[in-house]
């Protein structure tokens, strides 16, 4: 093999490995809370993964309500209470939003009743 072909072969092998380096990402789960009826309060524990490349402390907010602050990277659990779809924010010490996630509320049953028969009749 010539030097030019060997250099292309080595470069072709090492570049894809470098290009696919794994980066830590924000993770929030679950993102959906299920309650029995529309309008009921839904309680769930949300798991939050904070990546290491962030400056700490970071604080967690549900809409405008302050929930807690974190001093280090890692996995944390926070209980949230929802009645409707809401935004979960993570803000840095200056108040800038560094991450946000929509939390959704779903329900199993509707509260409105279906009519058994039509309101009009031909006879």
C-alpha positions in Angstrom: 0.0 0.0 0.0 1.2 3.5 -0.8 1.4 6.2 1.9 -1.5 8.1 0.3 -3.9 5.1 0.4 -2.8 4.2 4.0 -3.5 7.8 5.2 -7.0 7.8 3.6 -7.7 4.4 5.2 -6.6 5.6 8.7 -8.5 8.9 8.3 -11.6 7.1 7.1 -11.6 4.9 10.2 -10.8 7.5 12.9 -13.1 10.4 11.7 -16.4 8.6 12.0 -15.5 7.5 15.6 -14.7 11.1 16.5 -17.7 12.5 14.7 -20.1 10.3 16.7 -18.9 11.2 20.2 -21.7 10.8 22.7 -22.8 14.0 24.4 -24.9 14.1 27.6 -28.3 15.5 27.1 -31.1 16.8 29.3 -33.7 14.2 30.0 -37.1 14.5 31.7 -39.4 11.5 32.1 -42.2 10.8 32.2 -43.6 13.7 30.2 -47.3 12.7 30.5 -49.4 12.4 33.6 -52.7 10.3 33.4 -55.6 11.1 35.7 -59.2 9.7 35.8 -61.2 12.8 34.8 -60.6 16.1 33.0 -59.7 18.7 35.6 -58.6 16.3 38.3 -55.2 17.0 39.9 -52.5 14.7 38.6 -49.5 13.9 40.7 -46.3 12.3 39.4 -42.7 11.9 40.1 -40.5 13.3 37.3 -37.0 12.0 36.8 -34.5 14.7 35.6 -31.0 14.0 34.3 -28.7 17.0 34.4 -25.6 16.9 32.1 -22.2 17.7 33.5 -21.4 20.5 31.0 -23.7 23.0 32.8 -22.8 25.6 35.4 -24.4 24.9 38.8 -26.6 25.7 40.7 -29.6 25.2 38.5 -33.2 25.7 39.6 -36.4 23.9 38.6 -39.6 25.7 38.0 -43.1 24.5 37.0 -44.5 27.5 35.1 -43.7 30.3 37.6 -43.5 28.1 40.7 -40.0 27.5 42.1 -39.7 23.8 43.0 -36.0 23.1 43.9 -32.4 23.8 43.0 -29.5 21.4 42.1 -25.9 21.9 43.0 -24.3 19.1 40.9 -24.9 16.9 37.9 -26.8 13.7 38.1 -30.2 12.2 38.3 -32.9 13.7 40.5 -36.6 13.1 41.2 -39.2 15.8 41.8 -42.9 15.4 42.5 -45.1 17.7 40.4 -48.9 18.3 40.7 -50.7 19.2 37.4 -54.2 20.0 36.4 -53.4 21.0 32.8 -50.5 20.9 30.4 -47.6 22.9 31.9 -44.0 23.8 31.2 -41.1 22.6 33.3 -38.1 25.0 33.2 -34.6 24.7 34.4 -32.9 28.1 34.9 -29.3 29.0 35.8 -28.3 31.4 38.6 -28.9 34.5 36.4 -32.5 33.4 35.6 -31.8 32.4 32.0 -33.8 29.3 30.9 -31.3 26.6 29.9 -33.9 23.8 29.3 -37.7 23.5 29.1 -40.0 20.6 28.7 -43.8 20.5 28.2 -45.5 18.1 30.7 -48.9 16.9 29.4 -52.0 15.8 31.3 -54.2 13.1 29.8 -57.4 11.6 31.3 -59.1 8.3 31.0 -62.8 9.4 31.2 -64.6 12.5 30.0 -67.0 14.1 32.5 -69.6 15.1 29.9 -72.4 12.6 29.4 -73.4 11.3 26.0 -77.1 11.5 25.0 -78.7 8.1 24.7 -81.1 9.2 22.0 -81.3 12.1 19.6 -83.0 15.3 20.8 -85.5 15.2 17.9 -87.7 12.6 16.3 -89.7 12.3 13.1 -92.6 10.5 14.9 
